[in-house]
Amino acid sequence: MADNQQVTSFVVRFSPMGQEELPESKRWRIRVTHVQGQEEMTVSSMEELCELMEQILKRG
């Protein structure tokens, strides 16, 4: 096991928007916190969540 292993952690919270007329993909408010960077962002889809997490991981 490498001693210089990097750990990146995220906390992800899903909250319903409560608007049934919205498309299924936009019915959630998704708050993601990057633990090490203490950054908190809000997105509205799983696609946006994955893109955001990928960007943070690429930054290192």
Residue pairs with C-beta under 8 A, 6 or more apart in sequence:
6 60
7 36
8 34
8 35
8 36
8 56
8 57
9 34
9 35
9 36
10 32
10 33
10 34
10 35
10 53
10 56
11 32
11 33
11 35
12 30
12 31
12 32
12 33
12 49
13 30
13 31
13 32
14 28
14 29
14 30
15 28
15 29
15 30
15 31
16 27
16 28
16 29
17 26
17 27
17 28
17 29
17 44
19 27
20 27
25 44
25 45
25 46
25 47
26 44
26 45
28 44
28 45
29 42
29 44
30 42
30 43
30 44
30 45
30 46
30 48
30 49
31 40
31 41
31 42
32 40
32 41
32 42
32 43
32 49
32 52
32 53
33 39
33 40
34 40
34 56
37 56
39 56
41 52
43 49
43 52
